[in-house]
């Protein structure tokens, strides 16, 4: 009997799976056992080919070569991944490998990572799918006991493949078309460009905003205060004299209570977290970027095993999770994490499990983010991990608490034929809000407390005055508000039918939005100013030259809807890709016909000029100056045939960033000693010496030793 090959997305996940499967024989790029062999990718090992991989002439950017639409998209190995890819090929095609289990992340991108490897290695063996939402030993065992046929996820793969190819086609062609036209490197993308457009539009609204003064009249009755109203909910008065006349008219006069309306209201507990909502809260409360929150959540999921799968867009649980709810509450109590609040729910007669919490129809690939059914080691967490886990835990507990209830009171007072409104709330049951008030001390109610008055009572206006106010411009986007805008993109369209169709689709996905924001910063389109995201000149200029369809979130929303339909088996991939191809032809034609009447602020060229002026040392091959561009450190003598190159991503798989300091030391001393690295095959922490191999023109790691 042969063995089963399990392919995980990264070494750390592979080690966890191997431990559960009792695999302990460490090999080069895999861990072996009696019945299973566990190996791994390191993220994407395979990617789509570049244009010049199809035709060498396409290395040169020319308008005449556009659009670039390959008849069939081809795959190639990601730079630096060949060794692990060859290991997987050998294992996949080995005679004693009977079948394969795909254990990459349970989602669209995880599916693509595995399928690209499977396709690239021309594997034909049957495979099963491990689909889990938690990395605990129990969840892994349960997943292996309930493996699914890999064919069940064919539509998900086709959807992921279409997304990948659509991004390539739009990105490559639009970037080349507009870069050639304006002689400046312009990065354009299916999702990043409409996201940038929203930021630019908001900044334009702020820049063009003209403040207007207005006035309010306040009547002070001693026990409470009222604000003048025209009886139609408006409290603003444009004319200062008119406001002062009303204040003078009622000052010191007796008034009559015209009406008292009391309404019992409630605010339901907040729903469980999906990734976007978690990122919003972490940005608002702690100032974390979306990327930082995702990285911490991924660590809590993979490394700490304390939360469920974080890259989810669902805020609901499925029915099969109901028995685990009290188990998780007990885990929190035993770990001393909001123990009193967890105990209240455990000791209660019955948990209020409503459709706001459990709804199979609203669970997508994964349920909401909640604490995992595991033993929590809170002392092992970093300060930032504690903050994020704390939010997830308190949200989980709050979801099962009582609603926050209050009595909303509205008092209408008539004085000298002028109406004044007073509003206030009286809390009748703090419900779920007491958790947040006690845990996060800065949560306060700023409500006016109103006296117990009745209709026809008289009150004295002890003092009346005017307040001068000014209309405020909209606030610039921060990451919390931008994530909301991306999530809701397309819902603000005037087309009601389209709005209904797009209500489930926004810009990007919960798993990709953080990367989109970081990408806009990286290419010089926006920058952070405190928490605010501000567009740069180049970003504003780009939005001014691309067509409306490229700026509109509706276009991308339609595509996301199409990809969702493909994943559900309701749309053919050929139809979707045909629409993408038509769009690419349109973009290329638009750029060609547009007049290049503005000079683009090219931050990339400016950066390159700066880099050209800086030498990092002497080339070990020819003695020329070593310079830098966006992708590598290279020899100034390249035009004369010198091949010296140090690629910036060549040590990424070992967790080593390519810094100026490292390059200078390598060129000077020929060796950089005892650098902290991660062993790519096992994920172990080690130290190693980095040398430059002149014969192979590559950097190599020597004298690697595991850190005990």
Secondary structure, 3 states (H helix, E strand, C coil): CCEEEEEECCHHHHHHHHHHCCCCEEECCEEECCCEEEEECCCCCEEECCHHHHCHHHHCCCHHHCCCCCCCCCEEECCCCHHHHHHHHHHHCCCCEEEEEEECCCCHHHHHHHHHHHHHCCCCCCEEECCCCCCCHHHHHHHHHCCEEHHHHHHHHHHHHHHHHHHHHHHHHHHHHHHHHHCCCCCCCCCHHHHHHHHHHHHHHHHCCCCCEEEEEEEECCCCEEEEECCCCCCCECCHHHHHHHHHHHCCCEEEEEEEEEEEEEECCCCCECHHHHHHHHHHHHCCCHHHHHHHHHHHHHCCCCECCCCCCCCCECHHHHHHHHHHHHHHHHCCCCHHHHHHHHHCCCCCCCCCCECHHHCCCCCCECECCCCCCHHHCCHHHHHHHHHHHHHHHHHCCCCEEEEEEEEEEEECCEEEEEEEEEEEECCCHHHHHHHCCCCCCCCCCCCCCCCCCEEECCEEEEEEEECCCCCCCEHHHHHHHHHCCCCCCCCHHHHHHCCCCCCCCCCCHHHHHHHHHHCCCEEEECCEEEECHHHHHHHHHCCHHHHCHHHHHHHHHHHHHHHCCCCCHHHHHHHHHHHHHHHHHHHHHCCCCCCCCCHHHHHHHHHHCCCCCECCCCCCEEEECCCEEEEHHHHHCCCCEEECCCCHHHCCCCCHHHHHHHHHHCEEEEEEEECCCCCCEEEEEEEEECCCCEEEEEEEEECC
